[in-house]
Amino acid sequence: MTTSSSSGAARTALTATEARVADALFERLFPTDENGPGARAIGVLDYVDRALAGHDSRFVPLYQAVLAGVDASARSTFGNGFAGLRTDQQDALVQHFAEGRLDGPLGTEEQQLAFAQLRAHLQEGLFADPAYGGNRDAAGWRLLGHPGVWLDNSAEENLSAEPVTKGGAVCTLADVADALPHDEAEEDWKREAYRNALSPQSTDEVDVLLVGVGAMGGLVAQTFAEAGLRVVGLEAGPWRGKDDFRPDELGDAYYARAGLGPKFQLETPRWRQDAADPESLEATFSLGRMVNGVGGSAGHYGAWLRRFHPWHFRPLTRITEQYGPDILPEDCTLTDWPVTYEELEPYYTRLEHMIGVAGDESNPYIQRSKPLPMPPMRPFSLGERFHAATADRGLHPHPVPAGVNTVDYGGRPATTYSAWSNGLGTSSGERWHPGLGPVPQAMETGNFELRTHCRVTRVLLDSTGAAVGVEYLDPSGRVRTQHARAVILSAYTYENLRLMFVSADSKHPDGLGNNTGQLGKHYMTKMFAHVNGFFPGVYFNRHTGPAAQGEVLDDFVAEEFDFAAHGFIGGATLGAEQQFLPLQISRESLPPGVRPWGRSYRDHLLGWQHQGVVRIQPDSLPYAGHFVDLDPRHRDRSGVGMPVVRVTYRLRENERRLAAWMGEQAAGILREMGAATTWEGPHFTGVGSSHDLGGCRFGEDPTGTVMDPWLAVHDTPGLHVYGGAAFPSCPGINPTLTIWAVVLRAAEKLARDLSGSLV
């Protein structure tokens, strides 16, 4: 059905009546005033109608119910339809809607959830790229004073005391499309990987089978191939070349539509807070969603590549020796690691130089055997204030070690400091991921065959219960098998655990690795809380650089930090970072007294240049009551119909006390930086943080762990699991570099073992 609204625009998802109500409703959510246009002039209704006709069609019934309810309430309360009311009358009804107090079939919670969805659509219609139908003529970006999509920023702009406006020019995705690179070599690799997936294949046994060629499988493919082993990699997603990573916040960013992870989107985990909860809900995320494709989520991550401290590998010993065994919270299952910092240090160093990590040696808590290969990212205004304020406190701020080229390195160019980076992928190759190095190098050996768009559905076992291969769906939907001497699950935590559960057989009735009841146990995730500050007259220009530009403190995760003196166990990283894109601006936490719609919301957004933030990355202790299993009722929406995982997790009292104390420190730092007011974001918004760890612990004791120290599953010979699920603890430090170090160490041993058996 195609109709037209009162503004004359053709509508495909909304009737003329619905369009009139929606148009008036969005205008009250973001009204026109003396400072510029509102939702109507910026084109929010055009965006919403297009979204409802396409990507967000599942919300059409919600809109029908909401718009009918708002209009009915207007008529019963004021005697006229919503679009015909005075603005004060409309505002009264909008407030009732936001609070869940409208009369009608929708209950309070349903109305509040519906309001949140309409508000999200409002933000997208105002501030997403004009390619999506809203933000007409980039009017939303112009209203903010945001210059839009710029692929480079200067050192002077990073430190400018005046707003950086690029001379008033506002660029959109269409304006920079021709500047995005195209690499024919990448196209050749992509075509080969897809042809491999579709071509007739034997089920002859190979030496190594990688289930997932993302951040983990992509890293180790080269290790096995260069050892002379025959390797097959099955990747559920595509191989994205640099020209597939676009500066498109709405379409690609993990906090928006997350278009780089379509498979993950169709298999969103379920979540409940307690094992006694009879029903689970679709998981919400404290950070963002994962990428599906070669290189995995390293394609869009912030590239903070930090080392754990030596004591983080013996947390139970350190804590109980200093404070006694009774210090641990009830139900806590903290334990030491089966590897030490000293064992991992050579791998940390090799990775830092293979990847190209930028940074310096000013963090007193980390000693490297070899300095980082590149100078740190450039200074920036917010970071400079953070550095000065924390140094004055006697703390030790330092530039974040980042896997971003600050100079030409590894055949890849130096960064141009585009803010359109974290969460979006890099179009220049300035930020390393496995698809830019190890995967092509593995293919060049002739020993590695990559097959993209191939989804593994179960692990195959022989009569003894050993893993001998997998069953998978190729791009055409055909069921195929591939046998191997070693099967490595190298997808993300959730998928690795799901495949282990669904591959149960008579010798593993509760799932692979679960014969002692440890599979899925001791799950950990992080919140990434934050505290905001408002700095009158200060321009931070956080839109002039990527989130890889950061200043952090390790003081509160250091061994010397006496956390027990403050009433909790654990610590956190505090830091300041760049990158402020339009949707990010619209979705930051609001201070008390600012209503999330209307004039106060609009006025608050227009002050985005004066807002600074200190982000908090906390430790997360493992608990017996936190675990992952299969949801008994819900299946994924991919058409395959596999069960989705169910996460049982809640924020415990210890972690609440930790978050509150860290929030106080962050607020104090912001005040010392010059903030006139500060306000905290939420301590917890849901599971799924991109730092989802545990569930497949490694260790020596098979009764208390799933894998041995080399990531081989105790009760399933031939099966290995590479990823953060192995972690026994979750320090408040970005885990990627440590996961890679653990995985690379295990892969090299497995390669030696397999190569030796061929002699």
Buried (B, 14 or more C-beta within 10 A) or exposed (E): EEBEBEBEBEBEBBBEBBBBBBBBBBBBBBBBEEEBBBBBBBBBBBBBBBBBBEBBEEBBEBBBBBBBBBBBBBEEBBEEBBBBBEEEBBBBBBBBBBEBEBEBEBEEEBBBEBBEBBBBBBBBBBBBBBBBBBBBBBBBBBBBBBBBBBBEBEEEBBBBEEBBEBEEEBBBBEBBEEEBEEEEEBEEBBEBBBEBBBEEBEEEEBBBBBBBBBBBBBBBBBBBBBBEBBBBBBBBBBBBBBBBBBBBBBBBBBBBBBBBBBBBBBBBBBBBBEEEEEEBEEBEBBBBBBBBBBBBBBBBBBBBBBBBBBBBBBBBEBBBEEBEEEEBBEEBBBBBBBBEBEBBBBBBBBBBBBBBBBBEEEBEBBEBEEEBBBEBBBBBBBBBBBBEBBEEBEBBBBBBBBBBBBEEBBEBEBBBBBBBBBBBBBBBBBBBBBBBBBBBBBBEBEBBBBBBBBBBBBBBBBEEBBBBBBBBBBBEEEEBEBBBBBBBBBBBBBBBBBBBBBBBBEBBEBBBBBBBEBBBBBBBBBBBBBBBBBBEEBBBBBBBBBBBBBBBBBBBBBBEBEBBEBEBBBBBBBBBBBBBBBBBBBBBBBBEEBBEBBBBBBEBBBEBBBBBBBBBBBBBBBBEBBBBBBBEEBEBEBEBEBBBBBBBBBBBEBBEBBBBBBBEBBBBBBBBBBBEBBBBBEBBBBBBBBBBBBBBBBBEEBEBBBBBBBBBBBBBBBBBBBBBBBBBBBBBBBBBBBBBBBBBBBBBBBBEEBBEEEE
